[in-house]
Amino acid sequence: MSRTVLNHTIFWSLTIIVLTIFYGMGMPTYGVAFNVIMMFIPIHMLYFYTAAYWAIPKYLYRRKYLQLALILLGCTLMAGFLFRLLEITVADPYIYRLMLKKDPSFKWHKLDGTFRHQLTKPVYIINALEQSNLVFWVAVSLKFIKMWFEKRQLAVQSELSALKSQIHPHFLFNTLNNLYALTLNQSPQSPAIVLGLSDILRYMLYECNTDNVLLKRDIEVMQHYVTLEKLRYENRLDLNFSITGDTSSQRIPPLLMLPLIENAFKHGTSETIEEAWINIDLCLHNYKLKFKISNSKPIDDTTPAKKTSGNIGLNNVKKRLELLFPYAHHLQVFNEEELFVVILDIDLRQNLVKHENKDTDRR
């Protein structure tokens, strides 16, 4: 069963249950109410599917508003007429017979008069229009909400793809610059750089085309990147990378933390003449990820050009976090005189884009 069919089945089932409970309070039994509701469900379904899956797509999306209004008016009148016709011929006599069994003296003035009189009585026409439209407008409202949500999801996916694509050339540009500097000096480290870069690019090109990747794999790529940079700076860099917690089963959007590490190297270590340091701490506990990275800063790091260039990766991360974890992340940035610190907290279960992190450790 497809998801669409399942959703429709759930909606109509809930509609039947709610209407049965509501109308059952004024009928002999809830079983009678259920039978009566089932008589009218085909009218509700015919009304909804005609309007929502034929009239609205055909005329609303083409901006033919007058034709749409006339067709919806016709559907409304037709549904009200069919509703009232079914009441007179089937539903009301059925209810009346059961009420007489319960109370032989029961009188129901709704059945007074001829068929034509009952069909044209204004109060019952209005009542039929109200009841036939109640379910329809609830269903249509839910459909438009679903359409809005799907459109929003597509917009989020498109923006995330654009942001992710910004990471690739930015990272590649910096790493190739590093490789170029080493090859000019005919450094023996160049082959190791090429091999490491090849693995990272393979990850970016072939493994990052999904919404989420294994956190363990994403960490491996970050470690590869750190290794490449350490080869370049040798003993001039004091680097610590600590990981705590079980990262083997959790999933995370790819390349979410790598730009922060890249910034630490590019705008901290690469611009520091004296010895530099970077500390990276990643901790995972009960689906709560805490990532902290701090780095030393060069003495002259206050020019507007440097501040602007250093914001590319950080702004990218901020935008992706706002789209993926709008209410489940906390990003803190501390730009002090001698160091730069970024602290990121994420609840991996609250990813708005489909994910596979399951809460198997609820307490």
Backbone torsions as a table, in degrees:
resi	resn	phi	psi	omega
1	MET	NA	127.4	-179.2
2	SER	-71.2	162.5	-179.3
3	ARG	-63.9	-36.1	179.7
4	THR	-63.9	-46.2	178.9
5	VAL	-63.0	-40.9	179.0
6	LEU	-62.6	-44.0	179.3
7	ASN	-62.0	-41.7	179.3
8	HIS	-67.1	-39.5	178.1
9	THR	-62.2	-42.8	178.7
10	ILE	-64.0	-43.2	-178.7
11	PHE	-61.6	-48.9	-177.6
12	TRP	-69.1	-32.4	176.5
13	SER	-65.1	-45.3	178.1
14	LEU	-65.1	-37.1	177.8
15	THR	-61.3	-45.2	179.6
16	ILE	-62.7	-43.4	-179.3
17	ILE	-63.5	-47.3	-178.2
18	VAL	-64.1	-46.0	179.5
19	LEU	-65.5	-37.1	178.3
20	THR	-63.1	-43.7	178.9
21	ILE	-65.5	-42.5	-176.5
22	PHE	-66.4	-50.7	-176.4
23	TYR	-81.3	-18.8	-179.2
24	GLY	-66.9	-22.3	179.8
25	MET	-67.8	-20.7	-179.4
26	GLY	-109.2	11.3	-178.3
27	MET	-119.3	166.7	-177.0
28	PRO	-54.6	-45.7	178.5
29	THR	-145.4	165.0	176.4
30	TYR	-70.5	-24.2	175.6
31	GLY	-65.1	-39.4	176.4
32	VAL	-64.7	-42.5	179.1
33	ALA	-61.6	-41.0	179.0
34	PHE	-61.9	-44.8	179.8
35	ASN	-61.6	-40.7	-179.4
36	VAL	-67.6	-43.5	179.3
37	ILE	-60.9	-40.3	-179.8
38	MET	-65.3	-26.0	175.9
39	MET	-66.7	-34.5	-173.9
40	PHE	-94.3	-15.2	-178.7
41	ILE	-56.1	-42.3	178.2
42	PRO	-58.0	-34.6	178.1
43	ILE	-67.7	-44.6	178.0
44	HIS	-59.7	-43.3	-177.8
45	MET	-68.5	-42.0	178.1
46	LEU	-61.5	-44.4	179.1
47	TYR	-60.8	-49.8	-175.4
48	PHE	-66.2	-50.4	-175.0
49	TYR	-69.5	-31.0	176.4
50	THR	-66.0	-45.8	-177.4
51	ALA	-75.7	-46.9	-172.0
52	ALA	-77.6	-30.3	-174.6
53	TYR	-112.3	-0.4	174.7
54	TRP	-126.8	-59.4	-174.7
55	ALA	-66.4	-51.0	-176.1
56	ILE	-64.4	-50.7	177.9
57	PRO	-61.0	-36.0	-174.9
58	LYS	-75.4	-35.9	-173.2
59	TYR	-111.8	-37.1	-178.7
60	LEU	-67.8	-47.2	-177.4
61	TYR	-67.3	-21.2	177.3
62	ARG	-97.7	5.6	177.2
63	ARG	61.6	34.1	174.3
64	LYS	-96.8	74.8	-169.8
65	TYR	-70.8	-37.1	-179.7
66	LEU	-64.9	-47.0	178.5
67	GLN	-60.8	-40.3	179.5
68	LEU	-63.3	-44.1	-179.4
69	ALA	-62.3	-41.8	-179.9
70	LEU	-66.5	-40.5	180.0
71	ILE	-68.2	-41.9	177.8
72	LEU	-64.1	-37.4	176.1
73	LEU	-63.0	-43.3	178.1
74	GLY	-63.0	-41.3	177.6
75	CYS	-63.6	-39.5	179.5
76	THR	-63.1	-47.5	-179.6
77	LEU	-65.4	-40.3	179.5
78	MET	-65.6	-42.5	178.7
79	ALA	-63.8	-42.3	177.7
80	GLY	-62.9	-40.6	179.5
81	PHE	-65.4	-46.4	179.5
82	LEU	-64.3	-37.7	178.1
83	PHE	-61.7	-48.0	-179.1
84	ARG	-67.5	-36.7	179.6
85	LEU	-64.5	-41.6	178.7
86	LEU	-68.0	-35.7	176.3
87	GLU	-59.5	-49.6	-174.2
88	ILE	-66.9	-42.2	-171.9
89	THR	-87.3	-29.8	-173.2
90	VAL	-126.5	-59.2	-169.0
91	ALA	-65.4	-52.4	-177.2
92	ASP	-62.9	-46.0	176.3
93	PRO	-60.0	-36.2	178.2
94	TYR	-63.6	-47.2	179.1
95	ILE	-64.5	-41.5	-176.8
96	TYR	-63.1	-41.3	179.5
97	ARG	-62.9	-40.6	179.9
98	LEU	-70.0	-36.7	178.0
99	MET	-66.8	-35.4	178.0
100	LEU	-66.5	-35.6	177.5
101	LYS	-64.5	-35.9	-179.7
102	LYS	-78.0	-37.1	-178.6
103	ASP	-144.4	98.2	-176.7
104	PRO	-59.1	-20.9	-179.5
105	SER	-90.4	4.9	-176.4
106	PHE	-65.3	132.2	176.1
107	LYS	-121.2	135.9	-179.5
108	TRP	-128.8	102.8	-174.7
109	HIS	-71.0	-10.4	177.1
110	LYS	-64.0	-25.2	-179.2
111	LEU	-93.5	2.9	179.5
112	ASP	-69.3	148.3	174.8
113	GLY	91.7	175.4	-179.5
114	THR	-76.5	171.5	178.6
115	PHE	-57.8	-44.9	-179.4
116	ARG	-64.4	-39.3	179.7
117	HIS	-63.7	-44.2	179.6
118	GLN	-65.4	-38.3	-176.4
119	LEU	-69.5	-30.7	-173.9
120	THR	-103.6	3.4	-179.9
121	LYS	-69.9	120.8	-171.4
122	PRO	-56.3	-42.3	-174.9
123	VAL	-63.0	-35.6	-179.2
124	TYR	-81.3	-27.6	174.2
125	ILE	-65.0	-46.0	178.4
126	ILE	-62.2	-42.1	178.8
127	ASN	-61.8	-40.6	179.0
128	ALA	-65.9	-40.0	178.0
129	LEU	-64.4	-40.7	179.6
130	GLU	-63.4	-48.0	-175.8
131	GLN	-69.8	-36.8	-180.0
132	SER	-72.6	-24.6	-178.6
133	ASN	-91.9	-19.0	-177.2
134	LEU	-59.4	-54.8	-178.6
135	VAL	-65.1	-39.0	-177.7
136	PHE	-59.8	-48.9	-175.2
137	TRP	-72.7	-29.7	173.0
138	VAL	-64.6	-45.1	-179.4
139	ALA	-64.8	-42.9	179.5
140	VAL	-64.9	-40.5	178.2
141	SER	-60.4	-44.2	178.9
142	LEU	-63.9	-37.3	179.4
143	LYS	-64.7	-42.6	-179.9
144	PHE	-68.8	-35.8	176.0
145	ILE	-62.8	-43.2	178.2
146	LYS	-62.8	-41.7	178.5
147	MET	-63.4	-42.1	178.9
148	TRP	-63.0	-42.3	-179.0
149	PHE	-65.0	-43.1	179.1
150	GLU	-64.4	-38.8	177.6
151	LYS	-65.2	-39.7	177.5
152	ARG	-63.5	-41.7	178.8
153	GLN	-62.4	-40.8	177.9
154	LEU	-63.9	-40.2	178.6
155	ALA	-64.5	-41.0	178.2
156	VAL	-63.4	-44.3	179.9
157	GLN	-62.1	-41.2	-179.9
158	SER	-64.7	-43.4	-179.3
159	GLU	-68.2	-37.9	177.8
160	LEU	-64.2	-39.8	178.1
161	SER	-62.6	-40.3	179.0
162	ALA	-65.6	-41.6	179.0
163	LEU	-66.7	-40.0	-179.9
164	LYS	-64.8	-37.6	-179.3
165	SER	-68.3	-23.2	176.9
166	GLN	-69.9	-28.4	-176.8
167	ILE	-69.4	-42.3	-173.5
168	HIS	-58.1	-57.8	-179.0
169	PRO	-65.3	-33.2	179.5
170	HIS	-63.1	-48.6	179.5
171	PHE	-65.6	-46.0	-178.0
172	LEU	-60.3	-41.3	-179.7
173	PHE	-59.4	-46.0	-178.5
174	ASN	-66.4	-42.7	-177.8
175	THR	-68.2	-39.0	178.1
176	LEU	-65.2	-35.4	175.2
177	ASN	-60.7	-42.9	178.2
178	ASN	-62.3	-45.0	-179.6
179	LEU	-63.1	-40.2	179.8
180	TYR	-61.1	-42.5	-179.6
181	ALA	-63.7	-37.5	-179.3
182	LEU	-73.6	-39.0	-179.5
183	THR	-67.3	-31.5	176.9
184	LEU	-60.8	-35.1	179.9
185	ASN	-92.2	6.2	-179.0
186	GLN	52.2	45.6	-177.8
187	SER	-70.6	139.1	176.2
188	PRO	-68.7	-9.8	179.9
189	GLN	-80.9	-11.2	-175.7
190	SER	-57.1	-46.2	178.9
191	PRO	-59.1	-39.0	178.8
192	ALA	-64.4	-37.8	177.8
193	ILE	-63.2	-44.8	-179.1
194	VAL	-62.2	-42.9	-179.0
195	LEU	-65.1	-44.5	178.8
196	GLY	-65.0	-42.1	178.9
197	LEU	-63.7	-36.7	179.1
198	SER	-61.5	-42.2	179.9
199	ASP	-66.7	-39.7	-180.0
200	ILE	-66.7	-42.8	179.4
201	LEU	-66.2	-36.3	176.1
202	ARG	-60.5	-41.1	177.8
203	TYR	-62.7	-44.8	-177.9
204	MET	-67.2	-39.2	-174.1
205	LEU	-80.6	-36.1	-170.5
206	TYR	-114.4	-24.1	-176.7
207	GLU	-104.5	-14.4	-177.5
208	CYS	-96.4	11.9	179.2
209	ASN	-85.0	9.5	176.5
210	THR	-110.3	166.0	-179.2
211	ASP	-68.1	-36.0	-177.3
212	ASN	-140.1	150.7	177.1
213	VAL	-128.2	167.2	175.6
214	LEU	-63.9	132.6	178.8
215	LEU	-58.5	-36.9	179.4
216	LYS	-59.5	-42.6	-179.6
217	ARG	-68.6	-39.1	178.7
218	ASP	-63.5	-38.0	178.3
219	ILE	-66.6	-39.5	177.9
220	GLU	-57.7	-41.5	179.9
221	VAL	-66.8	-40.1	176.4
222	MET	-62.0	-38.7	178.7
223	GLN	-67.2	-37.3	175.8
224	HIS	-61.3	-43.2	-179.7
225	TYR	-63.2	-44.2	179.0
226	VAL	-61.4	-40.6	178.7
227	THR	-61.2	-43.1	177.9
228	LEU	-60.3	-43.0	-178.9
229	GLU	-69.1	-36.4	179.1
230	LYS	-64.7	-35.3	176.3
231	LEU	-60.8	-35.3	-177.5
232	ARG	-73.4	-42.2	-172.9
233	TYR	-92.5	-13.6	177.4
234	GLU	51.5	-126.3	-173.8
235	ASN	-81.9	-3.8	-178.5
236	ARG	-76.8	-9.6	-175.2
237	LEU	-118.7	128.0	172.2
238	ASP	-101.6	109.0	-174.3
239	LEU	-125.0	135.8	176.3
240	ASN	-128.6	129.6	180.0
241	PHE	-130.8	106.2	-178.3
242	SER	-112.8	141.6	-179.7
243	ILE	-130.8	128.5	177.0
244	THR	-129.8	144.6	-179.7
245	GLY	102.5	162.9	-179.5
246	ASP	-87.3	109.0	-177.4
247	THR	-103.3	8.7	-171.8
248	SER	-75.3	-27.3	-173.1
249	SER	-110.5	-14.7	-177.5
250	GLN	-79.8	154.8	180.0
251	ARG	-122.8	153.5	-175.6
252	ILE	-151.2	150.9	173.3
253	PRO	-57.5	135.2	-175.1
254	PRO	-67.7	150.1	173.2
255	LEU	59.5	34.0	-179.7
256	LEU	-84.0	-32.9	-177.0
257	MET	-102.8	-20.7	-177.3
258	LEU	-57.4	-40.8	178.5
259	PRO	-59.6	-29.7	178.8
260	LEU	-69.6	-39.6	176.3
261	ILE	-66.9	-42.1	179.5
262	GLU	-59.2	-42.9	179.1
263	ASN	-63.3	-38.3	-179.4
264	ALA	-61.6	-38.2	178.4
265	PHE	-75.5	-47.2	-172.6
266	LYS	-68.5	-41.9	-173.1
267	HIS	-105.8	3.5	176.0
268	GLY	-119.8	-69.5	-174.9
269	THR	-66.9	-46.6	-174.0
270	SER	-66.4	-21.0	-177.9
271	GLU	-103.2	4.5	-179.7
272	THR	-101.4	121.1	-178.8
273	ILE	-75.7	-43.4	-179.8
274	GLU	-78.9	-175.4	179.3
275	GLU	-61.0	138.4	-179.2
276	ALA	-118.5	163.6	178.7
277	TRP	-141.6	149.3	175.4
278	ILE	-139.6	131.3	175.8
279	ASN	-118.9	127.0	179.9
280	ILE	-124.4	125.5	178.6
281	ASP	-127.5	126.7	177.0
282	LEU	-125.0	124.2	-177.8
283	CYS	-130.9	131.3	177.9
284	LEU	-122.3	125.8	178.9
285	HIS	-147.1	117.8	178.9
286	ASN	52.0	49.5	176.4
287	TYR	70.6	4.0	177.4
288	LYS	-99.9	116.6	-179.2
289	LEU	-100.4	130.0	175.7
290	LYS	-122.9	120.9	-179.1
291	PHE	-122.8	121.9	-179.6
292	LYS	-126.9	129.0	177.4
293	ILE	-134.5	130.8	178.9
294	SER	-133.5	146.6	-178.8
295	ASN	-146.0	154.8	175.5
296	SER	-73.7	159.3	-179.3
297	LYS	-121.8	148.4	173.2
298	PRO	-66.8	158.2	-176.9
299	ILE	-62.4	-44.8	-179.1
300	ASP	-97.9	89.1	-176.2
301	ASP	-133.7	36.4	-173.4
302	THR	-117.7	1.9	-178.4
303	THR	-72.2	145.1	-179.0
304	PRO	-57.5	-35.2	-178.2
305	ALA	-63.1	-42.9	-179.6
306	LYS	-68.2	-38.0	178.9
307	LYS	-64.2	-39.1	-179.1
308	THR	-68.9	-46.3	-178.5
309	SER	-65.6	-28.7	-178.4
310	GLY	-78.3	-6.5	-175.9
311	ASN	-93.7	-7.5	-174.9
312	ILE	-60.3	-56.5	-178.3
313	GLY	-65.2	-41.6	-178.2
314	LEU	-65.1	-42.3	178.5
315	ASN	-65.0	-36.2	176.8
316	ASN	-61.1	-45.9	178.9
317	VAL	-62.4	-42.5	-179.9
318	LYS	-59.7	-44.7	-178.5
319	LYS	-65.7	-42.1	179.7
320	ARG	-66.0	-38.2	178.4
321	LEU	-64.7	-39.9	179.0
322	GLU	-63.9	-31.6	179.6
323	LEU	-82.7	-39.7	-174.0
324	LEU	-88.1	-40.0	-176.6
325	PHE	-130.8	61.9	-172.2
326	PRO	-60.2	-32.9	-178.6
327	TYR	-120.6	15.9	-174.4
328	ALA	-133.2	29.6	176.0
329	HIS	-144.0	158.0	176.8
330	HIS	-142.1	114.4	-178.0
331	LEU	-112.6	121.1	179.3
332	GLN	-117.6	135.0	179.6
333	VAL	-125.7	125.0	179.4
334	PHE	-120.5	113.0	-180.0
335	ASN	-108.0	89.0	-177.6
336	GLU	-93.0	179.9	-175.6
337	GLU	-67.2	-38.3	-174.7
338	GLU	-114.2	-5.6	-179.3
339	LEU	-150.7	160.2	178.7
340	PHE	-126.8	129.5	-174.9
341	VAL	-129.7	134.8	173.2
342	VAL	-126.0	128.5	178.5
343	ILE	-122.7	123.0	-177.2
344	LEU	-122.1	125.2	174.4
345	ASP	-116.7	131.0	-178.6
346	ILE	-136.7	137.9	168.0
347	ASP	-95.7	106.0	-172.6
348	LEU	-65.4	-19.2	179.7
349	ARG	-76.0	-16.2	-173.6
350	GLN	-97.6	20.7	178.7
351	ASN	-65.1	122.4	-178.3
352	LEU	-70.7	-31.0	176.6
353	VAL	-82.8	142.2	-173.7
354	LYS	-46.5	136.9	-177.4
355	HIS	-145.5	177.0	-174.7
356	GLU	-124.2	17.2	176.0
357	ASN	-79.4	121.1	-177.4
358	LYS	-114.3	139.8	-178.6
359	ASP	-82.1	90.6	179.5
360	THR	-103.2	8.6	-176.6
361	ASP	-130.1	39.6	179.4
362	ARG	-70.1	141.0	-178.2
363	ARG	-124.1	NA	NA
